[in-house]
Amino acid sequence: MKRFLFVFIAALLAIPALGHAGSVSSRHDVTFGGLVKYDLGYSAQNSHADPSKAFRQSTSDRAILEDEYGNTFASGAETRFNFLIKGPELLGARTKAFIEGDFRGTTTGNAYGGFQLRHAFMNLNWESAELMIGQNWQQWGMPYYRAQVGADDFKQYLKGIRTPQVAFRYFFTKEFNAMIGLTSATGWSGTTRQYNDGYARSSWPGLQGEIAYWTDRCGKIGPNNLKFALGGYYGRDSETFTDPVNPARIKDSSTDAWVAAFRYSLPIVPEKQGNKAMSVLLNGNFFIGQNVAGNNWMGTSGPSNGAYMRSSTEAAAPTLFGMFAQVSWWITDKLWMNGLYGYLKYNYSEWARSHNAAARDTVNMSQSYAVNMYWDANQAIRFGLQWMRIFTHYNGVGPGNGPGFAGTSGTMDQYRLAAWYFF
């Protein structure tokens, strides 16, 4: 009798579940996908798996723990899963949505292994226009193709960040298009820059735009064809301070935040009849701007390279410029090598570089080099091997507290092996 009751109750619970099992796919076309990622590596300085700067070198006066020791690391947190939803038409446009997350936990303040949102956006596609709404990669400036082995490698060089945004792109012809939109200048899900920072307090929304030329006339390598684009961002940053005359009041000082960026993709030796063997691709960007490091577009961890208080009542920010370049060579259709280089420079004034210990500990210049190799073993499995060097120069000697000073710069080498399983 007990066994009969158990089976009967289980059947009652299963009936509504079975009734709803196909409800989503019956209304929309839903595809589930993702990847499993494993990383194993060694850093010559004592750092986590995703460094964006090298630590200062030790001197005879001061030993820096991170420079005295290296470390091994292993990670599976770049594992992801996603949903692609294709829905009904609206106003003559095809509609779709994309949702993706991984387990790095970095943008939510979770510990390693904590789930975090990567993408959550919708698209409306007409014959000559596209509207994108939601959290997605920025729609300007970032390189068209990035072949780094680690998820955050080369993030200092306008590699791209995912922001909540609205972007409208219009195609004047098949080759010429332009984009305009709004974008959040602050990481709302992050732990450093949020709703209560200077970018969010500003009365200006983040404005983004781009004009672009895309064509297949010079051939392509996979999805990478000839592309040129000039774009950028503009916003405002309101830094608050206590009124020196009346400490009970709070005032603010505003500065501009902007970036202009040119990005490109050049299939120097295109693929032949769908085979990428012996193909060569060059792609990257050039950029110049001001006061955009604090919102993570330049990805530099540690002291912010955004606005600072030049006096008790006046905010200022350094200009910056830099570039990223990557050359990719397909030895066979499934085996290819990549060389990567990034450079970033901040134009701090002499006072801003040295007026206190925190200013001296701020990054002034960064360079990164890397060489890696990818191998697609089959349609599901990929392996990657990479060497990367990061060179970081600081505003002055440091750390600046206690006896002695460490060096003004540091160098870190990192070696990384990765395996992917796509599904």
C-alpha positions in Angstrom: 0.0 0.0 0.0 2.8 2.4 0.9 4.5 1.7 -2.5 1.3 2.4 -4.3 0.8 5.7 -2.5 4.4 6.7 -3.3 3.9 6.0 -7.0 0.6 7.7 -7.1 1.9 10.9 -5.5 5.0 10.9 -7.8 2.7 10.6 -10.8 0.5 13.5 -9.6 3.7 15.7 -9.3 5.0 14.7 -12.7 1.8 15.4 -14.6 2.0 19.3 -14.3 5.8 19.2 -14.9 5.3 17.2 -18.1 2.6 19.5 -19.2 4.9 22.5 -19.0 8.1 20.8 -20.2 7.6 22.0 -23.8 6.0 25.3 -23.1 9.0 27.5 -23.8 10.2 25.7 -26.9 6.7 25.4 -28.3 6.4 29.2 -28.3 9.9 30.1 -29.3 13.0 28.5 -30.8 15.3 28.0 -27.8 18.9 26.7 -28.1 21.0 25.8 -25.1 24.8 25.9 -25.4 28.0 26.8 -23.7 31.5 25.5 -22.9 33.5 23.8 -20.2 36.9 25.5 -19.6 40.0 24.4 -17.7 43.0 26.6 -17.1 46.4 25.6 -15.6 49.3 28.0 -15.4 52.2 29.6 -13.6 52.9 33.3 -12.9 56.4 34.5 -12.2 54.9 36.9 -9.6 52.5 35.9 -6.9 49.2 36.8 -8.7 45.8 35.4 -9.5 44.9 33.8 -12.9 43.9 37.1 -14.5 46.5 39.8 -13.7 46.2 43.2 -15.4 49.4 44.6 -14.0 52.8 43.5 -12.7 53.8 44.3 -9.1 56.8 46.5 -8.2 60.2 44.8 -8.2 61.9 44.3 -4.9 65.0 46.4 -4.1 67.8 46.1 -1.5 65.7 48.5 0.7 62.3 46.8 0.4 61.2 43.3 -0.4 57.8 42.9 -2.2 56.2 39.5 -1.4 54.5 39.3 -4.8 57.8 39.8 -6.6 59.7 37.4 -4.4 57.5 34.4 -5.2 55.6 33.0 -8.2 52.7 30.7 -8.0 50.8 28.1 -9.9 47.0 28.4 -10.5 44.2 26.2 -11.8 40.7 27.3 -12.7 37.4 25.9 -14.1 35.4 29.1 -13.5 35.4 30.3 -17.1 32.9 27.5 -17.8 29.8 29.1 -19.3 26.3 28.2 -20.4 23.9 30.3 -22.6 20.4 30.4 -24.1 19.6 31.7 -27.6 16.0 32.5 -28.1 14.4 33.3 -31.5 11.0 34.8 -31.2 8.2 36.2 -33.3 8.5 39.3 -35.6 7.8 42.8 -34.3 7.2 45.7 -36.6 8.7 43.8 -39.5 11.8 42.9 -37.5 13.1 39.4 -36.6 13.6 39.2 -32.8 16.0 37.2 -30.7 17.5 37.2 -27.2 20.7 35.9 -25.7 21.5 35.0 -22.1 24.9 33.9 -20.8 26.7 33.4 -17.5 29.9 31.9 -16.1 31.2 31.1 -12.7 34.1 33.5 -12.2 32.1 35.6 -9.7 34.3 38.7 -10.2 31.6 41.2 -11.3 29.2 40.3 -8.5 31.5 40.2 -5.6 30.9 36.4 -5.2 33.7 34.0 -4.4 35.3 31.9 -7.0 32.7 29.6 -8.5 29.9 32.0 -7.9 27.6 32.5 -10.9 27.7 35.9 -12.7 25.8 37.4 -15.6 27.8 38.0 -18.7 25.2 38.8 -21.4 21.5 39.4 -21.3 20.3 41.3 -24.4 17.6 41.3 -27.1 17.9 42.2 -30.8 15.4 43.5 -33.4 16.8 43.0 -36.9 15.3 44.7 -40.0 16.7 44.5 -43.5 18.8 47.7 -43.0 18.9 48.3 -39.3 19.4 46.6 -35.9 18.4 47.5 -32.4 20.1 45.9 -29.4 18.9 46.4 -25.8 20.5 44.9 -22.7 23.9 43.9 -21.3 26.4 43.2 -24.1 29.9 44.0 -25.3 30.4 47.7 -26.0 29.6 48.5 -29.6 32.7 50.6 -30.4 36.5 50.5 -30.0 37.1 47.0 -28.9 39.1 44.6 -31.3 37.0 42.6 -33.7 38.8 39.3 -32.9 40.6 38.5 -29.7 42.6 35.2 -29.4 43.8 35.5 -25.8 43.8 32.2 -23.8 42.7 33.8 -20.5 39.3 35.6 -20.4 40.9 38.9 -19.0 44.2 38.9 -20.9 45.0 42.3 -22.4 41.9 43.9 -20.8 43.9 47.1 -20.2 43.9 48.0 -23.8 40.2 48.7 -24.5 39.6 45.0 -25.0 36.0 45.6 -24.2 33.6 45.3 -21.3 29.9 44.3 -21.1 27.6 47.2 -20.2 23.9 47.7 -20.0 23.1 49.7 -23.1 20.8 50.5 -26.0 22.5 50.6 -29.5 20.9 51.3 -32.9 22.9 50.5 -36.0 21.7 51.6 -39.4 23.1 50.1 -42.7 23.2 52.7 -45.4 24.5 50.1 -47.8 25.9 46.6 -47.3 29.3 48.1 -46.6 28.6 51.4 -44.7 26.8 51.6 -41.4 26.6 53.8 -38.3 25.7 53.2 -34.6 24.4 55.5 -32.0 23.1 54.7 -28.5 23.2 55.0 -24.7 25.6 53.0 -22.5 26.2 52.7 -18.8 29.6 54.1 -17.9 29.6 52.2 -14.6 29.5 48.5 -13.8 26.2 48.1 -12.1 26.8 44.5 -11.1 30.4 45.2 -10.0 32.0 45.9 -6.7 34.2 48.9 -7.6 32.0 51.2 -9.7 28.3 51.1 -9.1 25.1 53.2 -8.8 26.7 55.5 -6.2 29.8 56.4 -8.1 30.6 59.7 -9.9 29.6 58.4 -13.4 26.2 57.4 -12.2 25.7 60.6 -10.1 26.3 62.7 -13.2 23.3 64.1 -15.0 24.7 62.9 -18.3 24.0 59.4 -19.6 26.8 57.6 -21.4 26.6 58.3 -25.1 28.2 56.0 -27.7 28.5 56.1 -31.5 30.5 54.7 -34.4 30.7 54.9 -38.2 32.0 51.7 -39.9 32.9 50.1 -43.2 32.6 46.3 -43.6 33.2 44.4 -46.8 34.0 40.9 -48.2 35.7 42.4 -51.3 39.2 41.5 -49.9 38.1 38.0 -48.8 37.6 36.8 -45.2 39.0 34.3 -42.6 36.1 32.6 -40.9 33.8 35.5 -39.9 36.6 38.0 -40.1 36.5 40.2 -43.1 37.8 43.7 -43.9 36.5 46.2 -41.3 37.3 49.8 -40.3 35.4 51.8 -37.7 35.8 55.1 -35.9 33.8 55.4 -32.7 33.7 56.6 -29.1 32.0 57.4 -25.9 31.2 60.6 -24.0 29.9 61.1 -20.4 30.5 63.1 -17.2 31.9 62.2 -13.8 30.7 64.1 -10.7 33.2 63.6 -7.8 31.9 64.7 -4.4 33.7 66.4 -1.6 32.8 68.0 1.7 32.3 71.8 1.6 35.4 73.2 3.4 33.4 76.2 4.4 30.4 74.3 5.7 31.3 70.6 6.5 27.6 69.8 6.9 27.2 70.2 3.1 28.3 68.0 0.2 29.4 69.5 -3.1 30.7 68.1 -6.4 33.2 68.9 -9.1 32.5 67.4 -12.6 35.0 66.3 -15.3 34.5 65.0 -18.8 34.9 61.3 -19.5 35.5 60.4 -23.2 37.2 58.0 -25.5 37.8 58.1 -29.3 38.8 54.8 -30.8 39.7 53.4 -34.3 39.5 49.7 -34.8 40.3 47.5 -37.8 40.4 44.0 -39.2 42.6 43.2 -42.2 42.6 39.7 -43.8 46.1 40.0 -45.3 45.9 36.5 -46.7 42.3 35.4 -46.9 41.1 31.8 -46.6 40.6 29.8 -49.8 37.3 28.0 -50.4 36.5 27.9 -46.7 40.0 26.5 -45.7 41.9 28.8 -43.4 45.3 27.1 -43.9 48.1 29.7 -44.4 45.7 32.6 -43.8 46.9 35.8 -42.0 44.8 38.3 -40.1 45.8 41.6 -38.6 43.4 43.4 -36.3 43.4 45.8 -33.3 42.7 49.3 -32.3 44.1 52.8 -31.4 42.5 54.9 -28.7 42.8 58.2 -26.8 40.6 59.5 -24.0 40.2 60.8 -20.5 38.8 59.6 -17.2 37.5 56.2 -18.3 39.8 53.9 -16.3 37.7 54.0 -13.1 34.8 52.3 -14.8 36.9 49.4 -16.0 37.1 50.1 -19.7 40.9 50.0 -19.2 40.7 47.1 -16.8 43.5 48.1 -14.5 43.1 46.6 -11.1 44.3 48.3 -8.0 44.3 52.1 -7.6 41.9 53.8 -10.0 43.4 55.7 -12.9 40.3 57.8 -13.3 39.5 61.2 -11.7 41.2 62.5 -8.6 40.9 65.6 -6.5 43.5 68.2 -7.6 42.5 70.3 -4.7 40.0 70.1 -1.9 37.3 71.5 -4.3 38.4 70.6 -7.8 38.4 67.2 -9.7 40.8 66.5 -12.5 41.7 63.4 -14.7 44.6 62.4 -16.8 44.3 61.9 -20.5 45.4 58.5 -21.9 46.3 56.9 -25.1 47.2 53.4 -26.3 46.7 50.6 -28.7 46.2 46.8 -29.2 47.4 44.7 -32.1 47.1 41.0 -32.9 48.4 39.1 -35.9 47.0 35.6 -36.4 48.5 32.9 -38.7 46.6 29.7 -39.5 49.2 27.0 -40.1 46.4 24.6 -41.0 42.7 25.0 -40.9 42.6 23.8 -37.3 45.9 25.0 -36.0 46.9 28.6 -35.6 49.3 31.0 -33.8 48.7 34.5 -32.5 51.0 37.4 -31.5 49.5 40.0 -29.3 50.7 43.4 -28.1 49.2 46.2 -26.0 50.3 49.6 -24.8 48.6 52.1 -22.5 50.0 55.5 -21.2 48.5 58.0 -18.7 49.5 61.6 -19.0 49.6 62.6 -15.3 50.9 66.0 -14.3 54.0 66.1 -12.2 52.0 67.0 -9.1 49.5 64.2 -9.7 52.3 61.6 -10.0 53.9 62.4 -6.7 51.8 64.4 -4.3 51.2 61.4 -1.9 51.9 57.7 -1.6 48.6 56.7 -3.3 49.4 58.9 -6.3 52.9 57.3 -6.6 51.3 53.8 -6.5 49.1 54.5 -9.5 49.8 52.9 -12.9 51.5 55.3 -15.3 52.2 53.0 -18.2 51.5 49.4 -19.2 52.8 47.1 -21.9 51.9 43.5 -22.6 53.2 40.9 -25.0 51.9 37.4 -25.7 52.3 34.5 -28.1 49.9 31.6 -28.1 48.8 28.6 -30.2 45.3 27.1 -30.7 44.4 23.7 -31.9 40.8 22.5 -32.7 41.1 18.8 -32.0 37.6 18.3 -33.3 34.3 20.2 -33.4 34.0 20.2 -29.6 37.5 20.2 -28.1 40.1 23.0 -28.3 43.5 23.4 -26.7 45.5 26.6 -26.1 49.0 27.3 -24.9 50.2 30.8 -24.1 53.2 32.9 -22.8 52.4 36.4 -21.7 54.6 39.2 -20.3 53.2 42.3 -18.5 55.4 45.3 -17.8 54.0 48.0 -15.5 55.5 51.4 -14.7 54.2 53.3 -11.7 54.0 57.1 -11.1 56.8 57.0 -8.5 58.7 54.9 -6.0 56.6 52.9 -3.6 55.0 51.5 -1.6 55.9 54.7 0.3 54.9 53.5 3.8 57.5 52.3 6.2 61.2 52.0 5.7 62.7 51.8 2.2 61.1 51.9 -1.3 60.4 49.3 -3.9 61.1 49.8 -7.6 59.1 52.1 -9.9 58.2 49.2 -12.2 57.7 45.5 -12.4 57.6 42.6 -14.9 55.5 39.5 -14.8 55.6 36.4 -17.0 52.7 34.0 -17.1 52.4 30.6 -18.8 49.0 29.1 -19.4 47.5 25.9 -20.8 43.8 25.8 -21.4 41.3 23.2 -22.7 37.7 23.9 -23.9 34.8 21.7 -24.6 32.1 23.4 -26.6 28.5 22.1 -26.5 
